[in-house]
Amino acid sequence: MIKVLIVEGSKYSRIVLKKAIEENGHFVMGETESTLDAIAKSRVLKPDCIIIDAEILGKTGTDFIKKVKLEDQKIKIIVLSEFSDKKEVLESIVMGVDGFIQKPLIHKNIEKVLSTVNNI
């Protein structure tokens, strides 16, 4: 079972994502809409994985990833994005992201990425 923190601005996307994660036997331990709150929650909740929307990650992405990884290198970070732009995917990997999920959210894709990231 993977413990997940969701960072997503859309309530609907959080609901869909949470349902997909829990239907695959994992646990959503928290949800938030901001990187600052995500850092604070990750300190307290100690998730195995943070799934964050690319728009929220935005320009502060590198700082967010560095802070999370500095505090706990074991936390995996997965980025959600509406776009499958190869440049965006490569930039995310360079920043230290462990996985990438393209929207719209499809349950089997979420489980595949979670399983892959968990085995890294």
ZIFENVEN-V832608 format. One record per backbone hydrogen bond with DSSP energy under -1.0 kcal/mol. NH is the residue of the N-H (numbers start at 0). CO is the residue of the C=O. If there is no record, write none. Layout:
[[NH & CO] [NH & CO]]
This chain:
[[3 & 26] [4 & 48] [5 & 29] [6 & 50] [7 & 31] [13 & 9] [14 & 10] [15 & 11] [16 & 12] [17 & 13] [18 & 14] [19 & 15] [20 & 16] [21 & 17] [22 & 18] [24 & 21] [25 & 20] [26 & 1] [28 & 3] [31 & 5] [37 & 33] [38 & 34] [39 & 35] [40 & 36] [41 & 37] [42 & 38] [43 & 39] [44 & 40] [45 & 41] [47 & 2] [48 & 2] [49 & 75] [50 & 4] [51 & 77] [52 & 6] [53 & 79] [56 & 52] [57 & 53] [60 & 57] [63 & 59] [64 & 60] [65 & 61] [66 & 62] [67 & 63] [68 & 64] [69 & 65] [70 & 66] [71 & 67] [74 & 71] [75 & 47] [77 & 49] [78 & 98] [79 & 51] [80 & 100] [88 & 84] [89 & 85] [90 & 86] [91 & 87] [92 & 88] [93 & 89] [94 & 90] [96 & 91] [97 & 76] [98 & 76] [100 & 78] [102 & 80] [109 & 105] [110 & 106] [111 & 107] [112 & 108] [113 & 109] [114 & 110] [115 & 111] [116 & 112] [117 & 113] [118 & 114] [119 & 116]]
